[in-house]
Amino acid sequence: MAVETKFVVVRKGEEKMTFASKKEADAYDKMLDMAEAFTDWLLQSELALDEAQAENIALFLAEQKDGLQHILRTSKLPEAPGTAATVAVETVEHAEVDSSGNETTGDKKIRAVKAA
């Protein structure tokens, strides 16, 4: 017989999600706390939002916390996942020294360098 430990996030008496680790459950709970704060903030704003719209927007903002922080810091969109920055390829010659102390031309190595 196997014993499993599960961590369940419960909000207002309703099970929201089950996790295998406490760390994941705590992170999800923290995200829900953030979404709740965003919902209250949006409902207090002068925007004409009903509660369902405010909750959906708030949950989206909480889920996209890293992207939101990037935009607030830089005023630019973050890179889309899957699109890498421009990569430059450098050819680096590799020279070796043989046992008699003479330099021999070795093979060329290709090294990718991430451009800023």
PyMOL commands that set and color helices and strands:
alter all, ss='L'
color gray80, all
select helices_A, chain A and resi 22-44+51-63+65-74
alter helices_A, ss='H'
color red, helices_A
select strands_A, chain A and resi 7-11+14-19+87-97+103-114
alter strands_A, ss='S'
color yellow, strands_A
deselect
rebuild
show_as cartoon
